[in-house]
Amino acid sequence: MTTRRRRPLAPLTSALGLVAALLATGLAAGPASAAPAPAPIADRDSLSAGQKVARETVTADDAAAEVVLSGTIALEGVDDAHPAPVGAAYSIRVENDAFETVQTVTTESAFSITLPGGENYYLRAEVVGASAWYPVWFGDDTPIDLEADPLAVSTAGITITLPRTAPVSGAVTAAAIAGVSTTALEVEAWWYEADGGAFYPFDETSAAGAPGTAVPWALDGDSALPTGTYVFRSAEDGYPSYDDQYYSNLPRLDERALTTVPVAGRTGVDFAPRTYGSAVTRLSGSDRYATGVAVTTSTFDTVPVLYVASGGNWPDALSAGPAAAVQNGALLLTDPDELPEVVAAEIVRLEPQRIVVVGSSLSVSDAVLAEIDALTDAEVERIAGSDRYDTSRKLVADAFPDGSYDTVFLATGTNFPDALSVAPIAGRLKQPVLLVDGAKGSLDEPTRAALAALGATDGRLLGGTPSISQGVQTSLEASSLVQNVARIAGTDRHDTSRLLNDAYPPSPLTDEVFLAAAGGFADALAVGPVAAAVGAPLYLSESTCLPRATRAEMQDHDLDYVTLLGSRLTLSAALESLTVC
């Protein structure tokens, strides 16, 4: 049998064309509700963290001329109805780090494969022409290629156990909605990799039909699933009329959605999706510092590292947010000259082992640093440069060791709007944000050195040429510092925010979104590590209404649990019903 490739989630199809149509016709179903979002019974982040985007690799100290890999293919659930095949009934495919097939061998259950040394190899075993057992990879016998374990040296005694396949079935009965005669619903099966706490999209099948009628669905026969743990969800592609629903009758993903598929299979996996709607909550305090504390309190119990940056200006916090996120840490803002009591209490509550005060004494005074130092036994240090650009480079160098990163985001150090939405993205992807002097005609040498150390594949410039000059882009393209250069720039700060989130969407399982005022920076920057931790995007809003295109994109991505950042002075009561403009 064949199985589809399991790759990291690709960016979702651009919704810009759909948004343009909605601007002319208005928003479809989905009024906002001021009712608070139901709290999951478990930390959902523990269920969705750890999805891999590349294979793990190992490096042998002394590469041998050849590598011999030997062992046995075992079968789960062998019985009279499903006897183990005999003879050369098995196949092993060998791949390298680049997912290229190096060798395919037909073998008996015992195998021995000789390969050239100096590479990592990944083994996938299957029963040839039999659908009763599912192909899996060596490494916890996973069907997910990204979770396969590498083999770089000769290894004997390998055992790969193939799971049985099992049918799963149910029905989808969608609520009747005025104007909807046929649904576009699908049932998705997501594989749960328990060791890493990660979900991978595995298979899907159509459950489209008339609302109010039970539409049967099944994954069986050649589409039967390997035994294991899954999440099953009903969802719509594109702009939805119905809310996502998880089996069994859950509006959100939590540990109750984990469903075991045994050898006998599972029936009655039913869904009753309802009309799309949004639940809106608010995180706020008496000022920006208290709001920042409300944000961290909402998500973090304790953190290993805490960054403290000035709430009076934005540059230091922009690079600090992703730096905190990559270390599973948090970011708090402080008055430059006096540590607010609410912030002091939060520092104590978070119990960080390390505290980084960001910027020079002009940004955060020595007196505030001393107050912080007196609060805990944590190591307290200041990371500061000669200017905002040097501080940014030092923050990045501290949190992102020399190596190879997928992306480095380059933001202007002279204004904040273009880059406000990037902190949650960079934090979620564990990629750095580097401030540059966008007014210069080319990249300066310190920035070149920082980029060389990062070894990033892609360079992403945030904002148009008023923010980062064409000269900077041209010099980056002409260098060998990154392989690919692109600019993300919209017609205004809202458009840039949408383009960023469209280019780097969260997991399709994410249903949370944060909204911050476009006219300020404090709330948007404070939420960066929190949004990264829960995998949620950040969009910008006007203080009295949400741009229609932003509202449309949120619904298009099923982001229906909305958190407003700041008081009603920042985002008015009209935003609690997601009033558009």
ZAZAKOL-623823 format. One record per residue (C-alpha): residue in three letters; x, y, z. Coordinates in pm, whole numbers, plus 50000, padded with zeros to 5 digits. Each point is the difference from the previous one (the first is absolute). Example, Ala and Ser with C-alpha at 12.3 -4.5 7.8 and 13.67 -1.06 7.14 Angstrom:
BEGIN
ALA512304955050780 SER501375034449934 
//
This chain:
BEGIN
MET500005000050000 THR501075036049971 THR499825027850255 ARG500035037149945 ARG503075019450102 ARG499955016950338 ARG501575034149973 PRO499975029850231 LEU496925021449959 ALA500345022349697 PRO498735035750003 LEU496295000949934 THR498725011849665 SER499835037849986 ALA496615013850093 LEU500545033849836 GLY497694992849707 LEU497254988250231 VAL500475030150226 ALA499635023349704 ALA496704983649910 LEU498775002950355 LEU500795036950007 ALA497405004449731 THR497374975950133 GLY500405002550377 LEU500804973450259 ALA498174967150008 ALA498684981450301 GLY501795003550328 PRO498955027250243 ALA502375005850288 SER498974990650349 ALA501185017150315 ALA499754967150187 PRO503384987950126 ALA501664971849815 PRO499594966650177 ALA503164990650183 PRO501554967049893 ILE500464974150271 ALA503674995549916 ASP502875021349882 ARG499404998049625 ASP503535012249932 SER501324967450141 LEU497974982249734 SER501165020549704 ALA503605008750082 GLY502864982249833 GLN498884995749641 LYS503214995149807 VAL500845019349687 ALA503164980949911 ARG501484965950062 GLU502244994150296 THR503564992549895 VAL503054984650159 THR503645003149908 ALA502374971150037 ASP503415009250144 ASP501784978249748 ALA498004992649688 ALA500524963949895 ALA500394990049638 GLU496734981150024 VAL497064996250236 VAL498234966950059 LEU496465001850138 SER498384967250101 GLY497024988150197 THR496454987049979 ILE496625012149876 ALA497304989850248 LEU496235001649960 GLU497315010950246 GLY496754980750028 VAL500924968049821 ASP497104975150023 ASP498304972849798 ALA498285025749781 HIS503195019849958 PRO502974975949991 ALA503505013849966 PRO501234998849639 VAL502954977249937 GLY502915003249764 ALA501035031849823 ALA496715017550081 TYR501465031150157 SER501605031949872 ILE502325025250160 ARG500545034549855 VAL503125018850109 GLU499965038049988 ASN502565026950080 ASP499655033650175 ALA498575015549684 PHE497164974249982 GLU501644984849693 THR499714962549948 VAL503474984950023 GLN499044963649967 THR496924977850000 VAL500344963250084 THR497564971049993 THR500714977050290 GLU498774973650238 SER499105010850352 ALA503714998850088 PHE502025025849809 SER503535012749953 ILE500815030849792 THR503465013149910 LEU500325037249924 PRO502815025149942 GLY501265016750316 GLY499845036950081 GLU496245005449981 ASN496954998150223 TYR497544973249895 TYR496314995150077 LEU498224966549960 ARG496374995249896 ALA498614964750004 GLU496834986049846 VAL498314967749898 VAL499934999549620 GLY496495001049858 ALA498244995050334 SER497665025650154 ALA499624982750337 TRP503215016050131 TYR501055036049966 PRO503535011049893 VAL502015016350278 TRP503445014750060 PHE502684988150237 GLY499775021250314 ASP497034991450223 ASP498394983749695 THR498475032649883 PRO498145005949672 ILE501385035749999 ASP503205003849799 LEU501115030850195 GLU499964979350320 ALA502284972749863 ASP503254993750189 PRO503265004149807 LEU502564972349966 ALA503545010749916 VAL502094970250116 SER499724962549958 THR497174987650221 ALA498774964750067 GLY496864988550178 ILE497705025949845 THR496324991650043 ILE497285017549801 THR496474990250103 LEU497265006949749 PRO496595008650150 ARG496764985649874 THR497655022549804 ALA496515006850129 PRO496845016249861 VAL498465031150154 SER496545013049914 GLY497235023050111 ALA497595026549879 VAL499875037849981 THR496695017450067 ALA500445037249942 ALA497595025150146 ALA497585016549760 ILE501155035149906 ALA497985024549797 GLY501425002349649 VAL502124968350027 SER498634971349790 THR503154978849978 THR502904998650243 ALA503684997849911 LEU500954981150313 GLU502864975350025 VAL501074976250273 GLU503715001850079 ALA502124974150179 TRP503055014250180 TRP502654975950125 TYR501165006550356 GLU503704993550061 ALA500034995850376 ASP503775001850054 GLY500225035249860 GLY496455010450078 ALA499465008549633 PHE497134997249755 TYR500494992449632 PRO497315002149730 PHE499464964149893 ASP496934995349783 GLU496665015749919 THR496764991449826 SER497015019649878 ALA496855001950209 ALA498215025449783 GLY496244998349977 ALA496755016550090 PRO499775016950342 GLY497804981850247 THR500704965649853 ALA502514974350123 VAL502764997449740 PRO502044967950048 TRP503775000049972 ALA502654973150029 LEU503724994149979 ASP500174963149916 GLY501304975649743 ASP503125014749841 SER499385031550207 ALA499874981650333 LEU502165015650270 PRO502884984650194 THR499064992150357 GLY501005028050234 THR498805032550151 TYR498275026949796 VAL497955031350011 PHE496975000649770 ARG498555033249892 SER497255012449771 ALA501045031849818 GLU499435020549688 ASP502595012049753 GLY499925036949922 TYR497605024650157 PRO497874978750237 SER496305000350077 TYR500554974450277 ASP502244998750303 ASP502614972950018 GLN499014971550227 TYR502154973050160 TYR498854965050082 SER498154996250223 ASN497885032049989 LEU502885022650104 PRO500265036249877 ARG503735001650072 LEU503004977150006 ASP500894985750340 GLU501024966350142 ARG496424987149976 ALA500375000849621 LEU502754973650003 THR498424968849851 THR501544965449984 VAL499434979349689 PRO500354962950092 VAL500444970649765 ALA496234995049992 GLY499555035649876 ARG497575026150124 THR496465008849901 GLY497695027850111 VAL502525028149955 ASP497225025149948 PHE499905037849969 ALA497265026250025 PRO501705032649896 ARG498255032550084 THR499885034749848 TYR503325018250002 GLY500375025350282 SER502765017450192 ALA500575001650375 VAL501745031850114 THR501925005450324 ARG502275028050119 LEU503335002150183 SER500565034050154 GLY501385018950294 SER500035035250136 ASP502885009149766 ARG502334984049747 TYR502094984250272 ALA497024984050173 THR498674988649663 GLY503344983349932 VAL499704981850332 ALA496464989049917 VAL501374985849676 THR502774979550162 THR497714988650283 SER497564986249745 THR502504974449873 PHE503154995650208 ASP500354983850341 THR503775002550024 VAL502615007349735 PRO503704991849966 VAL500905034449869 LEU498345034150021 TYR500765030549789 VAL499205034550139 ALA499895028649750 SER498985036350007 GLY496325007149952 GLY500865035349897 ASN501374990149660 TRP499764970449767 PRO503334990449833 ASP501494979350282 ALA496844979750055 LEU499664991249631 SER503134978349998 ALA499524989250362 GLY496644983149940 PRO501254973049760 ALA503134996250215 ALA497804992550300 ALA497734976849801 VAL502834978549864 GLN500994993050362 ASN496414993650113 GLY500155032550191 ALA497915031250049 LEU500265037449945 LEU498915027250242 LEU500055037549951 THR501095025050263 ASP500055037150055 PRO503565011049918 ASP500525016750338 GLU497814980850242 LEU499014963550020 PRO496194998150021 GLU498754980050297 VAL497884977749779 VAL503074991449790 ALA502104993250309 ALA497364975950129 GLU499864982249665 ILE503784995949992 VAL499814982650336 ARG497104978049888 LEU501694988949679 GLU503114987850190 PRO502405004149707 GLN503474985250029 ARG501415027349779 ILE498875036049949 VAL501185020949707 VAL499585037650028 VAL499905013449645 GLY501755031749892 SER502255025450163 SER499305019650318 LEU498265025749781 SER497424973449913 VAL499784982750338 SER501785018450279 ASP502584985050230 ALA497595006250287 VAL497364978049836 LEU502604973049932 ALA500985001150368 GLU496364996650105 ILE499634969749775 ASP503204984750134 ALA498755003550357 LEU496774981449926 THR501354965349922 ASP503034977550008 ALA499974998449622 GLU503015010249795 VAL499345035749884 GLU501945014949713 ARG499705028749758 ILE500324995849625 ALA500655033549841 GLY501795013849700 SER501205033849886 ASP496625006349832 ARG496754981649926 TYR501564981149710 ASP502954988250204 THR497654989950283 SER497934980049753 ARG503084982149869 LYS501134991750354 LEU496564986550093 VAL499944978249691 ALA503544987350057 ASP499154991050360 ALA496784981049927 PHE500734985849655 PRO503344981649995 ASP502014999849682 GLY498514975349760 SER497514996149722 TYR496545015250032 ASP497164998649753 THR499225037150012 VAL501285032550139 PHE497515028550011 LEU501455034649937 ALA498035029350143 THR500695037049989 GLY501235015650320 THR498305033349933 ASN496314990950024 PHE497934971650138 PRO496764993649802 ASP501374977049730 ALA501544976150248 LEU497374997950275 SER498544966949883 VAL503354983049941 ALA500964992850362 PRO497464971750051 ILE500944985449661 ALA503745001450063 GLY499514986550351 ARG497804971349884 LEU502464990749725 LYS502985006250231 GLN501605024049754 PRO501735033450075 VAL498875035849936 LEU502855023849924 LEU499665037849994 VAL501705017849712 ASP500495036349906 GLY497654999749706 ALA500965035049888 LYS503494989149899 GLY500894992849641 SER501344965350078 LEU500524975150280 ASP502545011850255 GLU502874977650105 PRO498714991850353 THR496704988049852 ARG501884979549741 ALA501984983550278 ALA496824992250194 LEU498384984749693 ALA503104979649925 ALA499934985550351 LEU496344990349973 GLY500434982149668 ALA496325004649914 THR498554986649677 ASP497445027749949 GLY500165037350069 ARG496625017150041 LEU499865038049988 LEU496995014450181 GLY498375030649848 GLY500395019949682 THR502925020849881 PRO499195028850234 SER500744975350283 ILE502914980549848 SER501645014749692 GLN500364982649668 GLY503745003850048 VAL499914978150310 GLN497984973949810 THR502315001149699 SER503124995950211 LEU498434970850186 GLU499064983449671 ALA503525004949867 SER501584984750309 SER500294963350088 LEU498655006650348 VAL496594984649922 GLN498814978949710 ASN496655017049943 VAL498845035850055 ALA496405012150002 ARG498165030450128 ILE496674998950183 ALA498345033949966 GLY496375010249990 THR498195032049920 ASP499785008250371 ARG500804984350338 HIS496824979049993 ASP500784986549656 THR503584991950100 SER498714981850307 ARG497664979349783 LEU502734992549748 LEU502364988450275 ASN497414976950150 ASP499014987349658 ALA503634992249917 TYR500594982750335 PRO496654986050111 PRO499594980650323 SER499074963450007 PRO496534993349860 LEU499194986550347 THR500525034650150 ASP496785018650077 GLU501375028850210 VAL500915034949886 PHE501125031850175 LEU498965035249902 ALA502085030550094 ALA499545036849925 ALA501855010649687 GLY500725034450141 GLY502214987950283 PHE502734974650055 ALA500004989150363 ASP497194974449999 ALA501054984849669 LEU503594995250113 ALA499144986950347 VAL497864972249856 GLY502714986749766 PRO501364971250213 VAL496514990950124 ALA498584998549648 ALA503014979649892 ALA499494975850289 VAL496374993049909 GLY500705001049626 ALA497615028949937 PRO500385029149758 LEU499725037150077 TYR498025024149784 LEU499665037650030 SER496775019050046 GLU498785035550005 SER498915010950347 THR496285001049913 CYS499624973949727 LEU501714970649833 PRO501025004049635 ARG497614979449791 ALA502824982249818 THR501554989850332 ARG496684986750127 ALA499594980149680 GLU503484985150022 MET499464990050363 GLN496864980949903 ASP501674985549694 HIS502594984350233 ASP497374989250257 LEU501465023050265 ASP496855002750207 TYR501345004250354 VAL501045036450009 THR501945017350277 LEU500035038050010 LEU503135015750149 GLY499535030750216 SER497105018350158 ARG497035016149826 LEU502085031549973 THR502314980349771 LEU497484977749824 SER496455012250050 ALA496924980050096 ALA499134998149630 LEU502854975349955 GLU498324976250244 SER497494993049724 LEU502685002549729 THR498395030149837 VAL501555004949656 CYS500955030949806 
//
